[in-house]
Amino acid sequence: MTMDALRDRDMAQCLSAQDLLVGSQVIHTVEIPPAILTPNANPAANGSPGIVRIQPLTLMTMTLISRAARDDASLVPVLMIKEAVVDPALSLEQIRKMHVGLVHYLVRQVNLVSGLGADGEALDETLQSPLGETHLRLAQHFGWTPQQVSQLTPGQVAVYLAGIERLLALENRQETSTP
């Protein structure tokens, strides 16, 4: 392969930042089957499917949801639906009144449009990634929002992480030296 062909191949594979972000800005129309909307109803009376419009969840949003639901894991699906469903706009109280089958179906659809498996299996990998762990650690220690954390430069992140490590080491020394 010639140098020009190699360069052309490498250029064709190189994505821009906008290319990487475009998927998070797409609004998806999702069909909800009548059997999901009204389970155990007469199939002939169910009618046609309904639709909702949802957007993918971003790492920043999932970090915020994880932080908000730290003490109550049952909030995770409620907050996922609240953040993802854009039409119709739903209140937390409305989501809490939905039947479990509909909530499960919507969470599954949100996971799929967010690039996760239907059961969210990639979520753990994302939150346990170095970037995800960094976001969670800084948010937890300093009380920052994911948006605030994402605006830090790599140098600032390194300084703050080093500061957290020193504070934790100092706390550990004080705990072990206290009689």
Secondary structure by P-SEA (a helix, b strand, c coil): ccaaaaaaaaaaaccccccccccccbbbbbbbcccccccccccccccbbbbbbbbbbcaaaaaaaaaaacccccaaaaaaaaaccccccccaaaaaaccaaaaaaaaaaaaaaacccccccaaaaaaacaaaaaaaaaaaaccccaaaaaaccaaaaaaaaaaaaaaaaaaaaaaaacc
